[in-house]
Amino acid sequence: MSETLRFEAFSSMVEPEFWSGLAHHKLHSARLDTARTLVRGEFSGGRRHAVRGNSAEPTQRLAVPARLRVNQGAWEAAQGNTQQQAGAVGVNGYLHNTNTIEEFKKRDKGELLRDAGAEILEAIRSGRATQTPELLWPFLLLSFADLKKYHFYHWFAFPAVTADPPDMATEAPAPLSSFVSRSSDLEHLLTTFAGSSVCAQGAFVARYYPSNVDNPWRVGPLSEWSEIYGSDKAEDGGIALLGFVDPSSHSTRPGWPLRNMLTWLRHCHPEATNVNILCFRDTALLAGGTVDSATLVQQCESIVVRVNVTPVASLTSECQVSGWERNEKQKLVPRIVNLSSTMDPVRLAESALDLNLQLMRWRLAPSIDLAKIAGTRALLVGAGTLGAYTARVLLAWGMRKITFVDNGRVSFSNPARQPLYDFEDSLDGGKPKAEAAASSMRKIFPNVDSQGIQMTIPMPGHSISASEMDGTRATVARLDELVASHDVIFLLTDSRESRWLPTLLGTLHRKIVICVALGFDSYVAMRHGMYAHDDDFEPMGAPKAADSNEAVRLGCYFCNDVVAPTDSLSDRTLDQQCTVTRPGLAPIASGTAVELLTTILQHPQGGHAPPAAPGANDGAGEFGDPEHQIRGYLLGFRQHAIVGQASSLCTACSPSVINAYRQHGFDFLLRAFNNTLVSEDAPHCAAEDSADAPADYSYLETLTGLAALHRQTDTMLETIEWSESDDDFEAI
């Protein structure tokens, strides 16, 4: 058998850090200088990757391309640091960086290859390649760096002096494991390589003695050719081989470096016309520690090829050079790397922000859906202390759409307690809080879509005058639009009544609503229950039995109230006008609220997820089942999880309220805002409540049935006979 020897070409593998180094080199060192620059690369022995199939299919070993790696260490060659990975062969490269894309395109690629080929031949003839074999395998890199767009145009070449007529393989390549007589001989060869620097040079000569059990191998650098290789008919016997570190993992084709190795051989040792080539690929085993002989036979990738070398006198041309890299479609074209997404500071900030989140998926939370969190649109009603801390935690979770609603301005007392504001925001009467908060968010992270809406939310008990009617109607419409266009609504305002309208709208649009409220040293973070369908807005019946399989809707912030929300802001002392809490409470409550949201988002039932069972530490979601209410106390550092059912009498989320708004719209809201007292002509109240409702019950209380509940309670109290005599007490 005799056939043309074919080679597996190199393919480049460039790490992003190299392009960052190129940008720095261009800006700070080369500038307009286009002289070639020394860089560094490396390659290792080729290995096939094991791919395990199902139980019925055997494990397959798939070949991977012969890689020449270039990384950030390529720039350290100028300082004389030529270290490379264990088992790798370091090689020199020459960067030709152009100043314009036109220069890049017009550069004579053939001339670059011919010049490189001439240098290889000169290194061979002078003997330098014998002393330093890496001179046989230089690479070229032609590039243009567009630093405005962070686009890097480049083309690699791996110059190879070719033979015409070609060198021939006289025998089929044989695995090294079958070439040797004993499996222990493989182990001895690896031990020999591990004890010397020969393998790191990339080329060597060897002699194998099959009859010598104790010392079957002798290996040395190319400079020891005469001592080790000599002649196949040497008196001491053995089989002579010329070896190199082979980056190819192809079963029959040796790697690209062999082309110039054979050029070296035909010029330096023309007497060697028929040689055994050891294509050593098992460099990974050198760095992997001790391996037993049986395992070596299974893992050994190296092959031996018998080659008939074309003499120099028979060549049609002494310096034919090829080597420009082809793309995936085997076409000779340059390539472009777009690193704007990683090298632009804004994009880099985005990558850095996502890094910790991505690391969660490695071990701690492999199933977490980060895209769902990032795509969640959050509406923060209130841009004070709670709003500022909540926004920062949302941003840390990677959320990109955060909208603020607030009617206040930044005061001098705010920057110390609210982390989105600084002293400048409080000057000249203070900037509008919502707009200042959104602006601060964009400064922290430019890619966040954050807007501030300056808005005073209409509230029950705060009457609307005739002159305010049109403005209030527009405000309600705008708030309804905001709630509908977001996925989660955070209620973070200072007063109870300011949460009523957002609660109603969030319930109507079936949004996730999370409410956070603070006391002096206590807090509550809770989620509101959600209706599953429009049909659920029908009047509620009796509460579900405890053992019922039908889901019970969770209560909202107002479900435990027995009175309608009303004006709590008027006639208040200074300490009542301000939110007086321990300073560390707000970040705790805000962080708890956001973590409650992420638990909801990672649950398969989302906002309809059932609350966690008492004492349970797991659930259906990645973070378990979300609690309904978390109540925390700094005194004693306690925290409790509470579950509350939705009330059919709730003034904010009950079906009677939702249906009244759906039917009467703004007219319904106006009655609630003005705290209209019920009269005979109240069209929105239940018939049984309209005629005889006392004047001290508000519209919402009468509509929901709270007024009737109060009357029943009063009637029951009137029927109780209270005794004030000591004789009526039972002795204990």
C-alpha positions in Angstrom: 0.0 0.0 0.0 1.2 3.5 -0.9 -0.9 6.7 -0.9 -0.5 10.4 -0.6 0.1 11.5 3.0 -2.7 13.8 4.1 -2.7 16.1 7.0 -5.2 17.5 9.4 -5.1 21.3 9.3 -5.0 23.6 12.3 -8.0 25.6 13.3 -7.6 28.7 15.5 -9.2 29.0 19.0 -9.0 32.5 20.3 -10.1 33.5 23.8 -11.9 36.9 24.2 -9.2 38.2 26.5 -6.8 38.1 23.5 -8.9 40.7 21.7 -8.9 42.9 24.8 -5.1 42.7 24.7 -5.1 43.6 21.1 -7.2 46.7 21.7 -4.8 47.7 24.5 -1.8 47.0 22.3 -3.3 49.2 19.5 -4.2 52.1 21.7 -1.1 52.2 23.9 1.7 50.5 22.1 1.4 50.1 18.3 -0.7 53.2 17.5 -0.1 53.7 13.8 2.8 51.3 13.6 2.0 48.3 11.4 5.3 46.4 12.0 4.7 42.8 12.9 4.4 42.0 16.6 5.5 38.8 18.3 2.6 36.9 20.1 2.4 33.5 21.5 0.2 30.4 21.0 0.2 26.8 21.9 -1.2 23.4 20.9 -1.6 20.0 22.6 -1.9 16.4 21.6 -5.2 15.6 19.9 -7.8 13.6 21.8 -11.2 12.3 20.9 -14.1 13.0 23.3 -16.2 10.2 24.6 -19.9 10.6 24.0 -22.1 8.3 25.9 -25.3 7.1 24.3 -28.3 5.3 25.9 -28.0 1.9 27.4 -28.4 0.2 24.1 -25.7 2.2 22.3 -21.9 2.0 23.0 -19.9 5.0 24.0 -18.5 6.8 20.9 -15.3 8.6 20.6 -15.6 11.7 18.4 -12.7 13.6 16.9 -12.3 17.3 17.6 -10.4 19.8 15.4 -6.7 20.3 15.8 -6.7 23.5 17.8 -4.0 26.2 18.1 -5.0 28.2 21.2 -4.3 32.0 21.5 -5.2 33.7 24.8 -4.3 36.7 27.0 -0.9 35.1 27.6 0.0 35.7 24.0 1.0 39.2 24.9 3.4 38.2 27.6 5.9 37.0 24.9 7.3 40.5 24.7 8.4 40.2 28.4 10.0 36.8 27.7 7.3 34.9 29.6 6.7 31.9 27.3 5.0 29.6 29.8 2.2 27.3 28.5 -0.2 24.7 29.9 1.2 21.4 31.1 1.6 19.1 28.1 1.3 21.9 25.6 3.8 23.0 22.9 4.4 26.8 22.7 4.8 28.4 19.3 5.6 31.9 18.1 3.1 33.9 16.1 3.5 37.1 14.2 0.7 39.7 14.3 0.2 42.0 11.3 -2.3 44.6 12.5 -3.5 47.1 9.9 -4.8 50.6 10.4 -7.9 50.4 8.1 -10.2 47.8 6.8 -9.1 48.6 3.3 -5.5 47.9 4.2 -6.6 44.6 5.7 -8.3 43.6 2.6 -5.6 44.6 0.2 -2.7 43.1 2.1 -0.8 40.6 -0.1 -1.6 37.3 1.7 0.6 35.3 -0.7 3.6 37.5 0.1 3.1 37.0 3.9 3.1 33.2 3.4 6.1 33.2 1.1 8.1 35.3 3.6 7.1 33.0 6.5 8.1 29.9 4.4 11.5 31.5 3.6 12.1 32.0 7.3 11.2 28.4 8.1 13.7 27.2 5.5 16.4 29.6 6.8 15.9 28.2 10.3 16.2 24.7 9.0 19.4 25.3 7.0 21.0 27.3 9.7 20.4 24.6 12.3 18.3 26.8 14.5 15.3 24.7 14.0 17.2 21.6 15.2 18.0 23.3 18.4 14.6 25.1 18.7 11.9 22.9 16.9 9.1 25.5 17.5 10.6 27.6 14.8 9.1 25.0 12.4 5.6 25.9 13.3 5.1 29.7 13.4 1.6 31.1 12.8 0.5 34.4 11.2 -2.3 36.7 12.3 -3.5 39.4 9.9 -6.0 41.7 11.7 -7.8 45.0 11.8 -9.3 46.2 15.1 -12.4 48.5 14.8 -12.3 49.9 18.3 -15.4 52.1 17.8 -17.6 49.0 17.3 -15.3 46.4 18.9 -15.2 44.4 15.7 -12.0 42.4 15.1 -11.4 41.3 11.5 -8.8 38.6 11.4 -7.3 35.7 9.4 -4.9 33.1 10.7 -2.3 31.3 8.7 -0.2 28.2 9.6 2.6 28.3 7.0 3.6 24.9 5.7 6.4 24.3 3.1 4.8 21.7 0.9 6.3 18.9 -1.2 5.6 18.4 -4.9 5.5 15.5 -5.6 4.0 14.8 -2.1 5.4 12.5 0.6 3.7 9.1 0.6 2.4 6.9 3.4 3.7 3.4 2.6 1.6 1.6 5.3 -1.7 2.2 7.0 -1.3 4.2 10.2 -1.2 1.9 13.2 -2.2 2.7 16.8 0.8 3.0 19.1 -0.8 0.5 21.4 -0.6 -2.2 18.7 2.9 -1.0 17.5 4.5 -1.9 20.8 5.0 -5.4 22.0 3.8 -4.9 25.6 1.3 -2.6 27.2 3.9 -1.8 29.9 6.0 -0.2 27.1 3.4 2.5 26.8 3.7 3.3 30.5 7.5 3.4 30.1 7.2 5.9 27.2 5.0 8.2 29.2 7.3 8.0 32.2 10.3 8.8 29.9 8.5 11.9 28.5 7.4 13.0 32.0 11.0 13.0 33.2 12.3 15.3 30.4 11.5 18.5 28.5 11.6 16.7 25.1 7.9 16.6 24.7 7.5 20.3 25.5 9.8 21.1 22.5 7.2 19.5 20.2 9.6 17.2 18.3 12.0 14.4 19.2 13.8 11.3 18.0 13.2 7.9 19.6 14.4 4.3 19.4 12.2 1.5 20.6 13.7 -1.8 21.8 11.0 -4.5 21.8 13.3 -7.1 23.4 14.3 -4.8 26.3 11.6 -5.3 29.0 13.2 -3.0 31.5 14.2 -0.1 29.3 12.4 -0.3 26.0 12.6 3.4 25.0 15.3 5.9 24.4 14.1 9.4 23.6 15.9 12.7 22.9 15.7 16.1 21.1 16.3 16.5 17.4 19.9 17.6 18.2 20.6 14.0 19.2 19.6 12.5 15.9 22.9 10.8 15.2 23.1 9.3 18.7 19.5 7.9 18.9 18.2 7.6 15.3 21.3 6.7 13.4 20.3 4.1 10.9 17.6 1.5 10.9 20.5 -1.0 10.6 22.2 0.2 13.7 24.2 -2.4 15.5 22.2 -2.1 18.8 19.0 -2.9 16.9 15.7 -1.4 17.8 13.2 0.6 15.7 14.0 4.2 15.0 11.3 6.8 15.0 10.9 10.5 14.3 8.3 12.0 16.6 6.3 15.1 17.2 3.4 16.3 19.4 0.4 15.7 17.1 -2.6 18.0 17.6 -4.8 15.9 15.3 -7.4 13.5 16.6 -8.1 12.0 13.2 -7.7 8.2 13.1 -5.4 8.2 10.0 -4.3 11.8 9.4 -1.4 13.3 11.3 -1.5 16.9 12.2 -0.2 20.0 10.4 3.2 20.3 12.1 4.4 17.1 10.4 4.6 19.0 7.1 7.4 21.2 8.2 8.9 18.3 10.2 9.3 16.4 6.9 10.8 19.5 5.3 13.4 19.6 8.1 14.1 15.9 7.6 14.6 16.1 3.8 17.0 19.0 4.2 18.9 18.0 7.3 19.0 14.2 6.9 18.5 13.4 3.2 19.6 9.8 3.9 16.4 9.1 5.8 14.0 8.4 3.0 11.7 5.9 4.6 10.9 6.7 8.3 8.6 5.7 11.1 6.7 8.8 12.4 5.4 8.7 15.9 2.4 11.0 16.1 2.3 11.5 19.9 -1.1 12.7 21.0 -1.3 11.6 24.6 0.0 14.8 26.2 -3.1 14.9 28.4 -2.0 11.7 30.1 1.3 13.4 31.0 -0.5 15.9 33.2 -3.1 13.5 34.5 -0.9 11.6 36.9 -0.1 7.8 37.0 -2.2 5.6 34.7 -2.0 1.8 34.8 -1.0 -0.1 31.7 -4.5 -1.6 31.0 -6.0 1.9 31.1 -3.3 3.3 28.8 -4.1 0.8 26.1 -7.7 1.9 26.1 -7.0 5.6 26.3 -3.9 5.8 24.0 -4.6 8.0 21.0 -1.1 8.1 19.4 -0.4 6.5 16.0 2.7 5.4 14.0 2.9 6.2 10.3 5.5 4.9 7.8 6.4 7.7 5.4 8.4 7.7 2.2 10.0 11.2 2.1 10.4 13.0 -1.2 14.1 14.0 -1.7 15.0 17.7 -2.2 16.3 16.9 -5.6 12.9 15.6 -6.7 10.9 18.7 -5.7 9.5 20.8 -8.5 9.7 23.9 -6.3 11.7 24.3 -3.1 9.4 26.8 -1.4 5.8 26.2 -2.1 3.9 27.5 1.0 0.3 27.1 2.0 -1.6 27.5 5.2 -4.4 30.2 5.3 -7.1 29.0 7.5 -10.4 28.0 6.0 -13.8 28.7 7.6 -16.5 26.1 8.6 -17.5 25.9 4.9 -13.9 25.2 3.9 -13.7 28.6 2.1 -10.6 30.8 2.2 -12.1 34.0 3.8 -11.3 36.1 6.8 -13.4 36.1 9.9 -14.9 38.8 12.2 -15.4 38.7 16.0 -18.0 41.1 17.4 -17.1 41.8 21.0 -19.3 44.9 21.5 -21.5 42.9 23.8 -18.6 42.2 26.2 -16.1 45.0 25.7 -18.5 48.0 25.7 -18.7 49.2 29.3 -22.5 49.1 29.4 -22.6 45.6 28.0 -19.8 44.7 30.3 -21.8 46.0 33.3 -24.7 43.9 32.2 -22.5 40.8 32.0 -21.1 41.5 35.4 -24.6 42.0 36.8 -25.7 38.6 35.5 -22.6 36.8 36.6 -23.7 35.9 40.2 -27.1 35.0 39.0 -25.7 32.6 36.4 -23.4 31.0 39.0 -26.5 30.1 41.0 -27.4 27.7 38.3 -24.1 25.8 38.5 -24.8 24.1 41.8 -27.3 25.8 44.1 -30.3 26.4 41.9 -29.8 24.6 38.6 -33.5 24.9 37.5 -33.9 28.6 38.2 -35.5 30.5 35.3 -33.5 33.7 35.2 -35.1 34.9 31.9 -38.5 34.9 33.6 -37.2 37.1 36.4 -35.4 39.4 34.0 -38.5 39.8 31.9 -40.8 40.6 34.8 -42.1 44.2 34.7 -42.3 45.8 38.2 -44.5 48.8 39.2 -43.5 50.3 42.5 -46.2 52.4 44.0 -44.2 54.5 46.4 -40.6 55.7 45.9 -39.6 56.3 49.5 -37.6 54.1 51.8 -39.3 50.9 50.9 -39.4 51.8 47.2 -35.7 52.6 47.0 -34.6 49.4 48.7 -37.0 47.3 46.8 -35.8 48.7 43.5 -32.2 47.9 44.3 -33.0 44.3 45.2 -35.0 43.9 42.0 -32.1 45.2 40.0 -29.8 42.8 41.7 -32.1 40.0 40.6 -31.6 41.2 37.0 -35.0 42.8 36.4 -34.8 45.3 33.5 -38.2 47.1 33.7 -38.9 49.0 36.9 -41.4 51.9 37.1 -41.9 54.3 40.1 -45.1 56.1 41.0 -44.9 58.8 43.7 -46.2 62.3 44.3 -43.5 63.5 46.7 -40.2 65.4 46.4 -36.8 64.6 47.8 -36.4 66.2 51.2 -33.2 66.7 53.2 -34.1 63.8 55.4 -34.4 61.3 52.5 -30.8 60.7 51.2 -29.6 59.2 54.5 -32.4 56.6 54.6 -33.3 56.1 50.9 -30.4 54.8 48.8 -31.6 56.1 45.4 -31.2 59.8 46.4 -28.2 62.1 47.2 -27.9 65.6 48.7 -28.1 67.3 45.3 -31.6 65.7 44.8 -32.9 67.6 47.8 -31.8 71.1 46.8 -34.2 73.8 45.4 -37.3 72.3 46.9 -36.3 68.7 46.0 -36.6 66.8 42.7 -39.7 64.8 42.1 -39.1 61.5 43.8 -40.3 59.1 41.1 -38.2 60.8 38.4 -35.1 61.1 40.6 -35.4 57.4 41.6 -35.7 56.3 37.9 -32.7 58.5 37.0 -30.6 57.0 39.8 -31.5 53.5 38.6 -30.2 54.3 35.1 -27.0 55.7 36.6 -26.5 52.5 38.6 -27.2 50.3 35.6 -27.7 52.1 32.2 -29.5 49.1 30.6 -32.4 49.2 33.0 -35.7 50.6 31.6 -36.8 52.7 34.5 -39.4 55.5 34.4 -40.7 57.8 37.1 -44.4 58.8 37.1 -45.3 61.8 39.3 -48.8 61.0 40.4 -51.0 61.6 43.4 -53.2 58.4 43.9 -56.8 59.1 44.6 -57.8 57.6 48.0 -61.0 56.8 49.9 -61.9 59.5 52.4 -60.1 62.2 50.4 -62.9 64.1 48.7 -62.7 65.1 45.0 -63.9 68.6 44.2 -65.6 69.5 41.0 -62.5 71.3 39.8 -60.4 68.2 40.4 -62.7 65.8 38.6 -61.1 65.7 35.2 -57.6 65.4 36.6 -58.6 62.6 38.9 -60.3 60.8 36.1 -57.1 61.0 34.0 -55.0 59.8 37.0 -57.2 56.8 37.4 -57.0 56.0 33.7 -53.2 56.4 33.8 -52.8 54.2 36.9 -55.1 51.5 35.4 -52.9 51.5 32.3 -49.7 51.2 34.4 -51.1 48.3 36.4 -52.3 46.5 33.2 -48.9 46.9 31.5 -46.8 45.5 34.4 -46.5 42.0 35.9 -46.1 42.7 39.5 -47.3 45.6 41.7 -45.5 46.6 44.9 -47.5 48.6 47.4 -44.9 50.6 49.3 -46.7 53.9 50.3 -46.9 55.4 53.7 -50.7 55.4 54.2 -53.3 52.6 54.2 -55.8 54.3 52.0 -53.2 55.0 49.2 -53.0 51.2 48.7 -56.7 50.8 48.1 -57.0 51.7 44.4 -53.8 49.9 43.3 -55.1 46.8 45.2 -58.4 47.0 43.4 -56.8 47.4 40.0 -54.2 44.7 40.6 -57.1 42.3 41.6 -59.1 43.3 38.5 -56.2 42.7 36.1 -55.1 39.6 38.0 -51.6 40.8 38.7 -49.1 39.7 41.3 -49.5 42.3 44.1 -47.1 42.4 47.0 -47.7 44.7 49.9 -45.0 45.9 52.4 -45.8 47.9 55.5 -43.7 49.0 58.4 -44.2 49.6 62.1 -41.6 50.9 64.5 -39.8 47.6 64.8 -42.1 45.2 62.9 -43.0 44.7 59.3 -45.3 42.7 57.1 -44.6 41.5 53.5 -47.5 39.7 51.9 -48.9 38.7 48.5 -52.5 39.2 47.5 -54.6 36.4 46.4 -55.4 36.2 42.7 -58.6 35.4 40.8 -58.0 32.7 38.2 -60.7 33.8 35.7 -63.2 36.6 35.1 -65.9 34.2 36.2 -64.4 34.2 39.7 -65.5 37.8 40.2 -69.0 36.5 41.0 -70.1 36.9 44.6 -68.3 34.5 47.0 -70.2 31.8 48.8 -69.4 30.2 52.1 -65.7 29.6 52.9 -64.2 26.4 51.6 -63.9 23.5 54.0 -60.5 22.8 55.4 -60.3 19.5 53.6 -61.7 20.8 50.3 -59.5 20.1 47.2 -60.7 23.4 45.7 -58.2 26.2 46.1 -59.0 29.0 48.6 -58.1 32.5 47.4 -55.7 34.2 49.7 -56.6 37.5 51.3 -55.3 41.0 50.5 -54.0 43.8 52.7 -57.6 44.9 53.5 -59.3 41.5 54.0 -59.0 41.6 57.7 -60.4 45.1 58.1 -63.9 45.6 59.5 -64.1 49.2 58.4 -63.5 50.8 55.1 -60.2 52.8 54.5 -60.6 56.5 55.2 -58.6 59.6 55.7 -55.7 58.8 58.0 -53.5 61.7 57.0 -55.3 64.8 58.3 -54.9 66.1 61.9 -51.7 64.2 62.6 -48.8 65.2 64.8 -45.2 65.4 63.4 -44.3 61.9 64.5 -47.5 60.6 62.8 -46.7 62.4 59.6 -43.3 60.7 59.2 -42.6 57.0 59.0 -40.9 56.4 62.3 -39.2 53.0 62.1 -35.8 51.5 63.1 -33.5 52.3 60.2 -32.5 48.7 59.5 -36.1 47.6 59.1 -36.8 48.8 55.6 -34.1 46.9 53.8 -35.1 43.7 55.6 -38.7 44.1 54.7 -37.9 45.1 51.1 -35.5 42.2 50.6 -38.1 39.8 52.0 -40.7 41.1 49.6 -38.5 40.7 46.6 -37.5 37.2 47.6 -41.2 36.4 48.0 -41.7 37.6 44.4 -38.9 35.4 43.1 -40.3 32.4 44.9 -43.6 33.1 43.2 -42.0 33.5 39.8 -40.1 30.2 40.1 -43.2 28.3 41.1 -45.1 26.4 38.4 -48.4 28.0 39.5 -47.0 31.5 39.7 -49.3 33.9 41.6 -51.8 31.1 42.2 -49.3 29.0 44.1 -50.6 27.6 47.4 -48.9 28.9 50.6 -46.2 26.8 52.1 -47.4 24.1 54.5 -46.5 24.7 58.2 -43.0 23.4 58.9 -42.3 22.5 55.2 -38.9 23.4 53.8 -39.6 22.3 50.2 -42.4 22.7 47.6 -43.1 22.5 43.9 -41.0 25.6 43.0 -37.3 26.0 42.8 -37.4 28.0 46.0 -40.3 26.0 47.5 -43.9 27.3 48.0 -44.3 31.0 48.6 -45.7 32.2 51.9 -48.8 34.3 52.1 -47.7 36.7 54.8 -44.3 37.1 56.5 -44.4 39.1 59.6 -41.1 40.1 61.2 -40.1 41.7 64.5 -36.7 43.2 65.3 -37.5 42.8 69.0 -36.2 39.3 69.6 -35.5 39.0 65.8 -38.5 36.8 65.2 -40.4 36.0 62.0 -43.7 34.3 61.4 -45.5 33.0 58.3 -49.2 33.5 58.4 -52.0 32.4 56.0 -55.3 34.3 55.7 -58.3 33.6 53.5 -59.8 36.3 51.3 -62.9 37.9 52.8 -66.2 38.2 51.0 -66.7 41.5 52.7 -63.3 43.0 51.7 -63.5 46.6 50.6 -60.7 46.2 48.0 -60.8 42.8 46.5 -64.2 41.2 47.1 -66.4 40.4 44.0 -68.9 43.1 45.0 -66.2 45.8 44.8 -64.7 44.5 41.5 -68.1 44.1 39.8 -69.2 47.6 41.0 -66.0 49.1 39.4 -66.5 47.0 36.2 -70.1 48.2 35.9 -69.9 51.8 37.0 -66.2 52.7 36.5 -65.2 56.2 37.7 -68.6 56.9 39.2 -68.1 54.0 41.6 -64.6 55.3 42.5 -65.9 58.8 43.1 -68.3 57.6 45.7 -65.5 55.7 47.4 -63.1 58.7 47.3 -65.8 61.1 48.6 -66.8 58.6 51.3 -70.4 59.0 50.2 -73.0 58.1 52.8 -75.7 55.7 51.7 -79.2 57.1 50.9 -82.3 55.9 49.3 -81.1 56.6 45.8 -77.7 54.8 46.1 -77.8 52.7 42.9 -74.6 50.7 43.6 -75.7 49.2 47.0 -77.5 46.0 47.7 -81.2 46.5 47.9 -81.5 45.3 51.4 -78.8 47.8 52.5 -80.0 50.9 50.7 -83.2 51.8 52.4 -82.3 51.6 56.0 -78.6 52.1 56.1 -77.6 54.4 58.9 -75.8 57.7 58.0 -72.6 56.7 59.8 -71.7 53.8 57.4 -69.7 54.7 54.3 -70.5 53.6 50.8 -67.9 50.9 50.7 -69.0 49.4 54.0 -72.6 49.3 52.8 -71.7 47.9 49.4 -69.6 45.0 50.7 -71.9 44.1 53.6 -69.7 45.4 56.4 -72.5 47.8 57.4 -74.9 44.9 57.8 -72.3 43.0 59.8 -71.9 46.0 62.1 -75.7 46.2 62.6 -75.9 42.5 63.4 -73.1 42.9 65.9 -74.8 45.9 67.5 -78.1 44.0 67.7 -76.4 41.1 69.4 -74.7 43.3 71.9 -78.1 44.9 72.7 -79.6 41.5 73.6 -76.8 40.6 76.0 -77.7 41.2 79.7 -74.6 42.4 81.5 -74.5 41.9 85.3 -72.5 44.2 87.5 -73.2 42.3 90.8 -70.3 40.6 92.5 -72.7 37.8 93.5 -72.9 36.7 89.8 -69.2 35.7 89.7 -68.4 32.0 90.0 -65.8 31.1 92.5 -62.7 29.4 91.0 
